[in-house]
Amino acid sequence: MKSTLLSLNLFIWLLLGSRTVSAAETLLVLYPDVPAPYAEVFEQIIDGIRQQHPESLVLQKIRESDDQDRLLRNLNASAPDMVIALGKRGYEISLALPTSLPLVIGALPLSPNGLPGISLLADPGVLFQSLRRLAPSIKRVAVVYTPGNEWLMDLAEQQTEKQGLTLIRAQVADLKEAVSRYESLLPQLDSAEDALWLPLDPVTANEQVILPRLLQYSWDNDLVLFSSKPVHAKRGALFSTFPNHQELGRSLTLMVQGLLHKKADPEVRPLKELKLAVNLRTAAHLGFEYNTQQQKNFSLTFPD
């Protein structure tokens, strides 16, 4: 009798287990067909998605030549329960999917626009934590930005208060106004206590006009300059951040799963999944020394 009950329980367990597997929620990932090295970025994000959701994963590469109507028919036929859209092409295709599908956007510099996702804009809180570790004497952070980054500056204001810093923020409309604002702002900064933050902003962190001037000024005046753009540490900023793409993939998956199960509200949040790049030459010039334990947290250092 015991043997019969044991066999019956085992059969029920296997049956329920197989139903659980067969009923796994299907996750559709839309991503663009791009050449190397950009393709590696999406591969790493997808690897993180796969780690978090290994089963019932449908990957759809979007090509410029794809017929959108046929593509949408194929996507709907896959009967996804939730969608992650990566990059501009993934985002554009996702807009034509049923609005009832839980959807999150990634691999774009998002700002709140009604669609949830994780922006490529670095989380100010993570940046300021790095600043406190790398330049502990800093008490004030100055930033010049355009209106599209207003939401990020509101978050930055909250984070500076939490971390015992003061934010000096200046909004500008265009490149000409940005140049003028920097010219008036820089002489007011005290290099012993103030730092200048370059957000991911094509105007106020302009590569041709703004950045060279700020790099030269910060070097000549021993001013801490840090940036949200990865390559700026290589060019001379004390530090910058860049995405941890695998962790971004995992976080996007958790976000869309939360929407599916109604455990989270739709939101756009900045990127917390970040790695740190530090310019050791600039650090030495500013009088900073980092021990071996600190340097273990640096994903990249410059000069090479």
TAPEZI-V227311 format. One record per helix or strand of 3 or more residues. SS is the DSSP state (H for helix, E for strand). FROM is the first residue (numbers start at 1). TO is the last residue. Records with the same first field share a line. If there is no record, write none. Layout:
# TAPEZI-V227311
SS=FROM-TO / FROM-TO
This chain:
# TAPEZI-V227311
H=2-22 / 38-52 / 68-77 / 87-94 / 124-134 / 147-162 / 175-186 / 210-220 / 232-235 / 245-260 / 280-286 / 292-295
E=27-32 / 57-62 / 82-86 / 102-106 / 117-122 / 140-145 / 166-171 / 194-198 / 224-227 / 239-243 / 268-271 / 274-279 / 300-302
